């Protein structure tokens, strides 16, 4: 037969302590329920209604309609019920937004601050901003005069650094670099703003460009037609191609 064991016998003092603990738990539960209900009451849209959304910051690329579409799903509640962080994330996710900040301004205004990206170049199918970050804006919002950089996916920092250096070199002669391409073999090709293609090769391209630019005034003075191609891959000279003539021999 199974035996039964009795628990410790309760004294009046222990019963009083147990009852006190029970009352404390019930009071805390009531307070928690009341606080939650009170917050729901305060956060109801009709208590502190949102009347105005104010935009701080000059917008050139972010369209008002896409900004409205980003934040509208989060505005169906009062000032206290606004999810400020989710609104900020929605705004920050817009392609041309570099930074976003969102805050309440009592009694009835939501303030949205935006700093737009500054595009500096096209990279393959995307755009690079001044912080070196890639983004994918709508094609119609991309400035048409951005230089075009192309290369393997992991080569962006290298191509951008090379572009800046070469563009500075060409700029000394009044020329502008509009396109720079590096292939899988790390061979470089450039295109100037006037459409001239420049084959740069792989090694010592800066020296080759400088050599060509030193000779450019004499080349321009003797030219009878438009220059269309420059090949700088020769160790001691370069080759030229003209619009209506065969490429010339390498020259010093």
Secondary structure, 3 states (H helix, E strand, C coil): CCCCCCCCCCCHHHHHHHHHHHHHHHHHHHHHHHHHHHHHHHHCCCCCCCCEEEEECCCCCCCHHHHHHHHHCCCCCCCCCCCHHHHHHHHHCCCCEEEEEEEEECCCEEEEEEEECCEEEEECCEEEECCCCEECCCHHHCCCCCEEEECCHHHHHHHHHHHHHHHHHHHCCCCCEEEEEECCCCCEEEEECCCCEEEEECCCHHHHHHHHHHHHHHHHHHCCCCEEEEECCCCCCEEEEECCECCCCCEC
